[in-house]
Amino acid sequence: MNRRKLKDNIANNEELSFVFGKTTAQEIIKTTKETKEEILSPNDIVCTFTFIPDSKPVRHYYDPEELQKWALNDIQPNGIRSPLWVRPHPSQPGKYELVAGLRRLKAAAIVRLETVPVKVFDWDDQTAFHAAISENTNRRDFSALEELDNTLRLLELQLGYDTEKVISLLYRMNNATKSNTNQNVLVSEEAEIVRQVFDSFGRISWQSFVATRLPLLKKPVDILNAIRQGKIHYTKGILLASVKDEDVRRNLLQEAVKNSLSLTEIKQRIKILTSSKTQTLSGTINLKQRLTKTVQMASKNKSLWSDPHKTQQIEQLLNELEAIVTNQSK
């Protein structure tokens, strides 16, 4: 697959030209003929995302309070100014499948708009998927995890690989750039496809993707799943991921989701927990130091061992200490 063919597959319409550069006049004319602007009822738009490998939208999360405010303060008085992108639904006659514009569609539902503006494209699955990604990746609040997941989806589609094989290829390419051995992977057809995909979108290089995006997969699974399921915003989830204690992190995640904790509130709770843990650790260290120091002092005190009453007390205390240590080790 050469670079021109890949770009043609992705950018066969004028709307996507901002990602892939200027289209030719013939392409624009062709797009104008194939693209229709219409007014549809939201009930005619289906959010099935059949064109995405796992049938999930490219965006993980929309802040409900921000969405409500935007819908009431902007969409309600001004309407939807930027048309949604849809295509004829592949399996539901008379319906249209949403490609891009889920946030606008949600806002329309909040203020109960009877119609929404759309642009109808005759896109196949691959082109629709590319369009959905390109429309969203250029938005300011597109998170690093969303970029990670969608880029991996796209590479899976282009390479015909599963996720693990794509990740392995990226790491092998990255390792090859740092060594003079095993350079074959960098001149392979697979590596060329990887470069074409990243060049086409132009946000970050594949090397930066390996360095800054793939490490997100090492974050706690419960946190990543909560972000992907739209339960919590990306920035809050990554902050929670810094909590090392699994039980504490799980409880704090549940509280953050249930009570819609703000980023500041989560920071405050983590600070309290960290401070409490530090104090406990400090107290434990001091206790050990006291024990060691007391034993050393007792060993050097000759008069202490010549007093039967005191040695009896020491024996009782020692028995209690041995019992505590023995029970703890069981």
N, C-alpha and C positions, 0 to 999 in steps of 0.2 A: 504494500500500500504506500504510494508516494505522498508527499506532503500536499500537493495540489488536490489530490483525490480526497484526502482526509478533510481538508478545509471545505471542499465542495459538499461533503457529506454533512458537515456540521453547520456551515453557514450558507444555506441556500435561500436566504431571504434578507431583505434590507435591514430588518430589526437587529439582526445579529452582526451586521457589518462593523459595528463599533468594537467588537471583540476581535474580528479577523481582518480588519482593514477594509478598504474600499472595494465594493463589488463592481463588476463591469456593467455597462449600460444594458446589455442584453439580459443580465441577471436581474437587474432592477425591473425591467419591463416584464420579465417572466414572473417575478414576485408580485408585481402589481396586478397581474391577471389572475394569479392564483390566490391572492390574499383578499378576503372579504371582511369588511367592517359591518357589524350587525349590532342590534340591540336584543338581548336575550333576557328571559326570566331566570333568576338564580336557580329555580327548580329544574331548569333544563341543563344545568351544568353539573357534571358528576366528578367527584374527586376520588377516582379509583387509581390513578397513577399506574396504569398497566404498562406504561412504557419505561418504568424504572425497574431495575432488576429485582428489588424486594418490595415493590409496590408501595413505597413510603415516600412522602413529599421530601424535597431536598432541604427544606427548613425543619429544624427540630423543635423550635420553641417560639411562641409569640406571647409576650407579656400581656396577660389579660387586662390589667389596669391601663397600660399604655394603649392597648388596642381599643378599649372602651372609650378612652379619652379622645383618641384620634378619630374614631367613628363619629362621635357626637360633635366634636369641635370642627372637624374638617369635612368628612364625607357627608354628613347630614346637610350642612348648609351649601356645600359646593358640588356635591356629587362625585362620582369617580371620573377623574380627568384622563387617566391613562388606561386604555382598554386592556382587559384581561386577554391572555393568549389561550385559545382553545383549539381543539381539533375534533372532527366528527368522531363520536365514540365508536371504537372498533367492534363492539358487541352489543350495543344498546341503540337500536335505530331511533332517530329523532332526538337523541341526546348528544351532548358535547362533553368531551373530557377536558378538564382543566390542565393546562400545561404550566402556566405561570400566572400568579396573581392571587394566591391563596389568602394572603393578608387582606387584600381588597375585598375578596369574596366574603371573608369572615366579617369585615366591617359592614358590608352591605346587609348581612343578616342581622347585625346588631340594630341597625337603624331601619330595618325592614324595607329596603328598597325593592320595588316591584320589578325593575329592570336594571341591567348593567351593560355597559359597552364592552364589546369583545372584538377581537380580530380572529378570524377563523383561518387556520392553516391546514393544508392537506399534508401533514407530516407523518412519516413512518415512525416506528418506535425510537430508532436511534437518533433521528433528527430532533424529535420531541424532547428526548432526554437531554441532548446537548443544549437545546433552547432553554429548558428549565434551569439547567446549571448556570448557563451564561447570564441569564436574566437576574439570577439571585446572587452570583458571586461578585457582581459589581456593586452590590448594596453595602453600605457602610457597616451594618450590624451583622453581616454574615460571619459566623464564628469559625474559629480554627478547626473545631471538631466537625462542623458541617462541611467545611472545605476538605478535610481529611476524608470523611466518609464518601462524599460525592466524587472526589477525584479517584478514590479506589474503585468505586462503582464504574466510573468511566473507563478506567484502565482495564478492569475485568472484562468489560464489554468489548473493548478494542482488541485485547490480547486473547480473549477466550480462556482466561485463567480464572481460578478461584482466588479469594482474597489472600490466602496464605502464600500462594505462588507469586502473586503480584508483589507482595511485601518482600519476599525472598529475592525477586529480581531487582528491586530497587536497592536493597542492601548490597547485593553482589555488584551492581553498577557503582555504588558509592565506594565500596571497598577497592574496586579496580582503579578508581581515580586516585587512590592513596598509595598505590603500589605499582611497581613496574611489571608485576607478574599477572597472569590471568586477565589480559586485556581484551580477550575475544568477546566478552560479554558487551563491551562498549561499542563494538562494531556490528553487533547482531541486529537482525530485523526487529526483534522485540525492543531493543534499546532505542532504535530509530522511532518506533511508534510512541514510546514513552516521551521522547524529546518533542515529537510533533504535537502530542496532546498538551504538554506544558507550554510550548511555544504558542499554540493556538489561543490559549486563555490568557497568557501573558501576565499572570499575577505574581507568581514566584517560580523559580527554577526548580527542576526536579531535585537538585542537590539541597536546596533550602527546604523543600518538602520533606526530604529524608531527615534533615537535621531538626526541624521545628514542628513538624506535624506528626510523623510516625511515632515519636516518643509519647504522644498522648495515649496511644494504645496500652501503655504500661500503667496508666492510672487505674485506680480500683474499678473493677467491673461494675459494682453497684452504682457508682457515681456516673460512669459513662452511660449505663442503661437509663438512669433517671433523666439525664440530659437528652438522650435520643428519644425517649418517650414523651418529651415535652413537660416533664414534671417540674423541672427547675431550669433556670437560665444557666447558660454555659459558664459565665463568670462566677456565679455562686457555686456551681458544681466543682469547678477547678479549685476554688478556695477550700471547699470541704475535703477535697482529695488530699490536702496537705495534712489532715489529721491522721496520724499513723495508727492509733488505737482503733481496731476494727469495730468493736462494740460501741465506742464513743462516737465514731464516725457514722455508724448506722443510725444510732438514736438521734444524732444531730441532723442527719439527712431527713429522717421522718418528721422531725419538728419543723425543719425549714420548709418542707413541702406542705405539711398540714396547716401551718400558721402563716405561710407566705412570708417568711422572714426576709427582711431586706439584707443587702450585702453588709451594711454597717452592723446590723444585729447579729449576723453570723460571725463577723470579725470579733465582736464583743464576747460572744459565747466561746469562741476558740481561745481568746486571750484569757478568759477566766479559767477554762479547763487546763490550759497550758500552765498558768500560774499555780493552780492547785496541785498539778502533777509535780511541778518543780519543787513546791514546798514539801510535798510528801517525800520526794526523793532526797531532798536536803535533810529532812528529819530522820530518814533512815540512815543516811551517811553519818550524821551526828551520833545516832544511837550506837552504831557499830564502833565508832571511834571511842565512845564512852566505855563500851564493853572491853575493848582491847586495852584501853588505858587502865581501867579498874583491875583487870586480871594481872597486868604488869605490876601495878602498885602492890596488889595482894601478894604476889610471888616474892617481892623484895622485902616485905614487912615480916621480920622474924618474930616479933612479939605477937603478931596476929596468930601464928601457927602454934604458939606455946599456950594459948588460952583455949581450954577445952570447950567453954561455952561458945566462943566465937567460931571455932572450927565446926561445931555442931550446926550453927546457923549457916555457915558456908556450905556444909554438906546438904542441908535442906534446900537451899537456893540452887545448888548445883543439880540436885535431883529434879527440881522443877524445870530447870533449863534443859536438862537432857530429855525430859518428857516432852517438852515443847518441840525440840529439834527432831526427836524420834517420830512424833505424830505428824509433823510437817513433811517428813521424807516419805511417809507411807502413801 
